[in-house]
């Protein structure tokens, strides 16, 4: 009696190999997009932009004269601009990550093609 285990393992490996592109551009891509969105939200919370925006007109250190209010406003405005720029940079980095995720299989297939082409056309 022959064992069916090697045959089943081979079939499973072949099915996984055939399913991989569908997963990569389907469920896998959706997971990467969700992860990138979570990272952007986490970075927004880490930078505290919402807190800076909420308190933009609140004077710092409880000083209510007009000079202190002006300085507080300008300092908070500078912080909001800088932190927003960092968030935009991080969002751009996440967009590049998604783009690279999309292109990696195409690049790998092209590289395999070049290797096989150079191997068989020597």
Backbone torsions as a table, in degrees:
resi	resn	phi	psi	omega
1	UNK	NA	126.1	-179.2
2	UNK	-83.2	148.9	177.5
3	UNK	-83.9	136.8	179.8
4	UNK	-92.6	-4.4	-176.2
5	UNK	-62.5	-49.3	179.2
6	UNK	-60.6	-38.4	179.0
7	UNK	-64.1	-44.7	179.5
8	UNK	-65.2	-39.0	177.9
9	UNK	-63.9	-43.9	178.3
10	UNK	-61.2	-43.4	179.5
11	UNK	-63.7	-43.0	178.8
12	UNK	-62.7	-41.2	178.9
13	UNK	-64.7	-42.5	179.5
14	UNK	-65.8	-41.2	178.4
15	UNK	-65.3	-40.3	176.5
16	UNK	-63.7	-39.7	178.7
17	UNK	-63.8	-39.9	179.4
18	UNK	-74.3	-30.9	-179.0
19	UNK	-79.0	-22.6	-173.5
20	UNK	-53.4	-48.4	-179.4
21	UNK	-62.0	-35.8	179.1
22	UNK	-66.6	-39.0	177.3
23	UNK	-67.6	-44.3	-174.9
24	UNK	-60.1	-44.3	-178.0
25	UNK	-94.3	-1.0	178.6
26	UNK	-111.1	-97.5	-176.4
27	UNK	-63.8	-38.9	179.4
28	UNK	-64.0	-42.1	178.2
29	UNK	-65.0	-39.2	177.4
30	UNK	-64.2	-37.9	177.4
31	UNK	-66.0	-39.5	179.1
32	UNK	-66.9	-41.1	178.1
33	UNK	-63.9	-42.3	177.7
34	UNK	-64.2	-40.1	178.3
35	UNK	-64.2	-41.2	179.0
36	UNK	-64.3	-41.6	176.6
37	UNK	-62.4	-41.6	176.9
38	UNK	-62.9	-38.6	179.1
39	UNK	-65.6	-39.3	179.3
40	UNK	-66.7	-42.7	177.8
41	UNK	-63.7	-42.0	179.0
42	UNK	-63.7	-39.2	178.5
43	UNK	-67.7	-37.9	176.2
44	UNK	-60.0	-45.2	179.4
45	UNK	-68.3	-37.7	179.8
46	UNK	-64.9	-41.5	179.9
47	UNK	-73.8	-20.5	176.3
48	UNK	68.5	33.2	-177.4
49	UNK	-62.0	-38.5	179.5
50	UNK	-61.3	-39.4	179.0
51	UNK	-67.2	-42.2	178.2
52	UNK	-63.3	-40.8	178.7
53	UNK	-66.0	-40.2	-178.4
54	UNK	-64.9	-32.9	-175.5
55	UNK	-105.8	20.4	-174.4
56	UNK	-62.5	-33.1	-178.5
57	UNK	-98.4	4.8	178.2
58	UNK	-85.1	125.8	-179.8
59	UNK	-69.0	143.9	179.4
60	UNK	-79.7	147.5	175.6
61	UNK	60.1	20.3	176.4
62	UNK	68.1	21.4	179.6
63	UNK	-95.7	119.3	-171.1
64	UNK	-106.8	11.7	175.5
65	UNK	-77.4	163.8	-171.1
66	UNK	-68.2	-30.2	178.1
67	UNK	-66.8	-43.6	179.3
68	UNK	-66.6	-39.5	176.9
69	UNK	-62.4	-42.0	-180.0
70	UNK	-65.5	-45.8	178.8
71	UNK	-62.6	-43.6	179.0
72	UNK	-61.0	-44.4	179.3
73	UNK	-61.5	-45.5	-177.5
74	UNK	-67.3	-39.4	177.9
75	UNK	-64.4	-45.0	179.3
76	UNK	-67.5	-37.4	177.0
77	UNK	-62.3	-43.2	177.5
78	UNK	-62.6	-41.8	178.2
79	UNK	-62.7	-42.2	-179.6
80	UNK	-64.3	-43.0	179.9
81	UNK	-64.2	-46.6	179.9
82	UNK	-63.5	-46.5	-179.0
83	UNK	-67.7	-35.0	175.9
84	UNK	-66.7	-38.1	176.4
85	UNK	-63.2	-40.8	176.4
86	UNK	-63.2	-39.9	178.6
87	UNK	-66.6	-39.5	177.3
88	UNK	-64.6	-41.7	176.3
89	UNK	-60.3	-44.6	179.7
90	UNK	-64.8	-40.1	178.0
91	UNK	-64.3	-40.4	176.9
92	UNK	-63.6	-41.0	177.4
93	UNK	-61.8	-41.2	177.9
94	UNK	-66.8	-36.1	176.3
95	UNK	-64.4	-41.4	176.1
96	UNK	-63.5	-39.7	178.0
97	UNK	-59.8	-44.0	178.2
98	UNK	-64.3	-41.2	179.1
99	UNK	-63.0	-43.1	177.7
100	UNK	-64.5	-40.9	177.2
101	UNK	-57.1	-39.8	-178.8
102	UNK	-69.3	-35.0	-173.8
103	UNK	-91.8	-17.0	-175.8
104	UNK	-56.7	-48.5	-180.0
105	UNK	-63.1	-36.9	178.9
106	UNK	-64.1	-43.4	178.4
107	UNK	-63.2	-42.8	-179.6
108	UNK	-65.1	-42.0	178.1
109	UNK	-63.4	-40.8	177.6
110	UNK	-63.5	-42.1	178.6
111	UNK	-64.5	-41.3	176.7
112	UNK	-62.2	-41.5	177.4
113	UNK	-59.9	-45.6	179.5
114	UNK	-62.4	-41.9	-180.0
115	UNK	-65.0	-47.3	179.7
116	UNK	-66.0	-37.0	179.4
117	UNK	-65.1	-42.3	178.8
118	UNK	-71.3	-29.7	-179.7
119	UNK	-72.1	-42.2	-175.4
120	UNK	-89.7	-13.0	-179.3
121	UNK	-107.1	27.0	-179.0
122	UNK	-76.5	NA	NA
